[in-house]
Amino acid sequence: MPPAPPPNAYLAQLSPDAANQLVDLGIDIAVPTYLPPTMVLASYGAGEASEGPGGGPFYWLVYRDGQDRCFAIEYTSGGIGGISLENQESLELPLFGEGYSLYHGQFPNGAEENLSQPDLFTDWLAGTDGFYRLAGAGLINAQNYDQGDCSNITVDEAIAVAESLIYLPTDIRTLDLVAPATPSPESQLPE
């Protein structure tokens, strides 16, 4: 049996097992097609939240490099709120349309939610099944994503990642779950 392909050979570095877990949620899965150099998928999670605001499917993908720079792609089916930081950059998102931004810096006006370090994140991006966003180091460090001590990627890198989001093709499955192709009688060569 040949060796498995390297992790960077997969779209958004999702192994077949990770891709199957996400596809099994039954929702559109937004993934980045651009990753800053040396970024790898460091951790991910998927599941169903309990009922109420934010109930329903969720997932997160955390990417990290050797310098402990991190970002996450997050999804929730609801229960979102709008927050902003002191700086705002417009995004061009073919997948989600116009009117979205990337925020970076500190919370304005000394808000109670002051972060220990500047952060960055996008608006929640409305998809057909729920809401997606890119989240920076401050939000990652505050979550239970099996990551800590992250620092942010650059604003330009965050914009490039957010603008590269696509939906994971639904035909991505592991080879052991897909029946081998059987040639049709018409496609066989005569003997």
C-alpha positions, 0 to 999 in steps of 0.5 A: 500500500502506498504511503499516505499523502502529506497533510498539505496535499489536502484542500485546507489541509483537511485529512479525509477523516476531518473532511468526513466529520465536517461533511457529516454535519450536513451543512455548507463547510467554508474553508480557506483556499489560501493559507499563509506560508508554513501554516498547518491545520493544528486542531479542529472540532465539529458537533452539535450544540445544545438547543437555544441561542447558538444551538445546532451544528458548529465547527472550528478549524485552527491553523498555526505556524512555527512562530505560534501565529494562529487564526481560526475559521468558525461556524455557528448556526445562530446566536451571533452578535456584532462586535468591532475593534478600533480598525476596520478593513472592507472585504471582497467576499465572492462567497458571501457578498458585500458589506463585510469587514475585517476588524483589528486592534483593540476594542474602541472607547475602553470597552469592558471587553478589552483584550490583553493584546490586539486581535482581529476577526471578521463580521459573522458571514451569513451563509445558507446554513448559518454564520462563519467568521475568521477569528484571531489569536485573542478569540482562539486563546479564549476558547477551548480549541486545544491551542494557546499562546497564539499571536495574530497573523498580519492584517493583509494575511487575514484579508487574503484568508477571508477572501479565499473562503469557498465551500468544501465540495460535498464529493470529498470523501475518503476512498474507503467510503466510495465504491470503486468506479465500475466501467459501463458496458458502452465504455469497454473496448471490443475484444 
